[in-house]
Amino acid sequence: MPSKNQRGADNQQEKTIGWIVGFVDGEGTFAVSINRNPTTRSGWQIFPEFVITQGEKSLAALQEIQAFFECGKLYVNRRYDNHKENLFRYCVRSLKDLRTKIIPFFQTHALRTAKKEDFMKFVQILALMEQEAHLTRDGEEKIARTIQTMNRKQPSRYLLSSETIRQAPPVAAKI
């Protein structure tokens, strides 16, 4: 029979997990961007990241989440507008950490909001990257089309770029 201390520790762990899932449901983002990068073969770089943003007063929460996952970095976004506190971002950008820590956690402990769908798309994109689909034009386009259905559903700059449009194969005429 487990001791009271062990049951208490398990209960605390469950509370922490529930708190993190709820926190990410409210404040987290699974994002993928495609940025111009002349050092890559295609001229574009696909950049997945898991992010939670909070005001400076809640920095301790981000530090607790960072300690829980044992990965990621904290960045400050200094504010120069009428807000009184800086924003902090907890970011996980390492593909290895995303694959081995973040994704398995949220596959085991499901999100409950619309972020669950964004997370599933995020997982699909990382799977495509693992298969090296992002190194092909078709793969880049598939990823870009998925990205524009995530989060704020903005059109992909990659798909709208004149370079991408110019390089697209001609559409066959219908007879």
C-alpha positions as CSV (number, residue, x, y, z in Angstrom):
1,M,0.0,0.0,0.0
2,P,1.4,3.4,-1.0
3,S,2.4,5.7,1.9
4,K,0.5,9.0,2.6
5,N,3.6,10.9,1.3
6,Q,3.6,9.0,-2.0
7,R,-0.2,9.5,-2.5
8,G,0.3,13.2,-1.7
9,A,3.1,13.5,-4.2
10,D,1.1,11.7,-6.9
11,N,-1.9,14.0,-6.1
12,Q,0.4,17.1,-6.3
13,Q,1.8,15.9,-9.6
14,E,-1.7,15.4,-11.0
15,K,-2.6,19.0,-9.9
16,T,0.5,20.4,-11.6
17,I,-0.3,18.5,-14.8
18,G,-3.9,19.8,-14.7
19,W,-2.7,23.3,-14.0
20,I,-0.3,23.2,-17.0
21,V,-2.9,21.8,-19.4
22,G,-5.3,24.5,-18.3
23,F,-2.7,27.2,-18.5
24,V,-1.7,26.2,-22.0
25,D,-5.4,26.0,-23.1
26,G,-5.7,29.6,-22.0
27,E,-2.3,31.1,-22.8
28,G,-0.3,28.8,-24.9
29,T,0.3,28.6,-28.7
30,F,1.5,25.8,-31.0
31,A,2.8,27.9,-33.8
32,V,4.7,27.2,-37.0
33,S,6.1,30.0,-39.2
34,I,7.8,30.0,-42.6
35,N,10.5,32.6,-42.9
36,R,12.7,33.7,-45.7
37,N,16.2,32.3,-45.2
38,P,18.7,32.6,-48.1
39,T,21.0,30.0,-46.4
40,T,18.5,27.2,-47.0
41,R,18.1,25.3,-50.3
42,S,14.6,26.6,-51.0
43,G,15.1,30.0,-49.5
44,W,12.5,29.3,-46.8
45,Q,12.8,27.9,-43.3
46,I,10.0,26.2,-41.4
47,F,10.1,27.2,-37.7
48,P,7.9,25.3,-35.2
49,E,7.6,26.5,-31.6
50,F,5.6,26.1,-28.5
51,V,5.0,29.4,-26.7
52,I,3.3,30.7,-23.6
53,T,3.3,34.5,-23.0
54,Q,2.7,36.2,-19.7
55,G,3.2,39.6,-18.1
56,E,6.1,40.1,-15.8
57,K,3.9,39.7,-12.7
58,S,3.3,36.1,-13.8
59,L,7.0,35.2,-14.7
60,A,7.1,32.7,-11.8
61,A,4.4,30.6,-13.6
62,L,6.5,30.5,-16.8
63,Q,9.6,29.5,-14.7
64,E,7.6,26.7,-13.1
65,I,6.5,25.4,-16.5
66,Q,10.0,25.6,-17.8
67,A,11.3,23.6,-14.8
68,F,8.5,21.0,-15.3
69,F,9.4,20.4,-18.9
70,E,13.2,20.8,-18.3
71,C,13.6,22.5,-21.7
72,G,12.9,25.8,-23.5
73,K,14.0,29.4,-22.8
74,L,12.5,32.5,-21.4
75,Y,12.6,35.7,-23.4
76,V,11.6,39.2,-22.4
77,N,9.6,41.4,-24.8
78,R,10.3,44.9,-23.4
79,R,7.2,47.2,-23.6
80,Y,7.6,50.8,-24.6
81,D,3.9,51.5,-25.0
82,N,1.4,52.5,-22.2
83,H,1.6,49.1,-20.5
84,K,3.4,49.1,-17.2
85,E,5.0,45.6,-17.4
86,N,7.2,43.7,-19.8
87,L,5.9,40.5,-21.4
88,F,7.8,37.2,-21.0
89,R,7.7,34.3,-23.4
90,Y,8.4,30.7,-22.6
91,C,9.5,29.1,-25.9
92,V,10.4,25.6,-26.9
93,R,12.0,25.6,-30.3
94,S,14.3,22.6,-30.2
95,L,12.8,19.9,-32.5
96,K,14.1,17.2,-30.2
97,D,12.4,18.8,-27.1
98,L,9.2,19.3,-29.0
99,R,9.2,15.7,-30.1
100,T,10.3,14.1,-26.9
101,K,8.8,16.3,-24.2
102,I,6.1,18.7,-25.4
103,I,4.2,16.5,-27.9
104,P,4.2,13.4,-25.7
105,F,2.9,15.4,-22.7
106,F,0.0,16.8,-24.6
107,Q,-0.8,13.5,-26.3
108,T,-1.1,12.0,-22.8
109,H,-2.8,15.0,-21.2
110,A,-5.2,16.4,-23.8
111,L,-6.1,20.0,-24.2
112,R,-9.8,20.9,-24.0
113,T,-10.1,24.0,-26.1
114,A,-9.7,24.8,-29.8
115,K,-6.0,24.6,-29.1
116,K,-6.4,20.9,-29.3
117,E,-7.0,21.1,-33.0
118,D,-4.0,23.5,-33.4
119,F,-1.9,21.0,-31.4
120,M,-2.9,18.1,-33.7
121,K,-1.9,20.1,-36.8
122,F,1.4,21.0,-35.1
123,V,2.1,17.3,-34.5
124,Q,1.3,16.6,-38.2
125,I,3.7,19.3,-39.3
126,L,6.5,18.0,-37.1
127,A,5.8,14.5,-38.5
128,L,6.2,15.9,-42.1
129,M,9.4,17.6,-41.1
130,E,10.7,14.3,-39.6
131,Q,10.0,12.7,-42.9
132,E,11.9,15.6,-44.5
133,A,8.8,16.7,-46.5
134,H,9.7,20.3,-45.7
135,L,12.8,20.0,-48.0
136,T,10.5,19.7,-51.0
137,R,8.4,22.3,-52.7
138,D,5.2,20.1,-52.3
139,G,6.0,19.6,-48.6
140,E,6.5,23.3,-48.0
141,E,3.2,24.0,-49.6
142,K,1.4,21.3,-47.6
143,I,2.9,22.7,-44.4
144,A,2.0,26.3,-45.4
145,R,-1.6,25.3,-46.2
146,T,-1.9,23.7,-42.7
147,I,-0.3,26.7,-41.0
148,Q,-2.9,29.1,-42.4
149,T,-5.6,27.0,-40.7
150,M,-4.0,27.3,-37.3
151,N,-4.3,29.9,-34.6
152,R,-5.5,33.2,-36.1
153,K,-6.0,31.6,-39.6
154,Q,-3.9,34.2,-41.5
155,P,-2.9,33.6,-45.1
156,S,0.6,32.2,-45.4
157,R,3.2,34.7,-46.5
158,Y,4.9,31.7,-48.2
159,L,1.9,30.9,-50.3
160,L,1.4,34.6,-51.2
161,S,5.0,35.4,-52.0
162,S,5.7,36.4,-55.6
163,E,8.7,33.9,-55.6
164,T,6.4,31.0,-54.7
165,I,3.8,32.0,-57.2
166,R,6.4,32.4,-60.0
167,Q,7.9,29.0,-59.2
168,A,4.5,27.2,-59.2
169,P,4.0,24.8,-62.1
170,P,1.5,26.1,-64.7
171,V,-2.1,25.0,-64.3
172,A,-3.2,22.6,-67.1
173,A,-5.9,24.1,-69.3
174,K,-9.2,22.3,-69.2
175,I,-10.4,21.2,-72.6
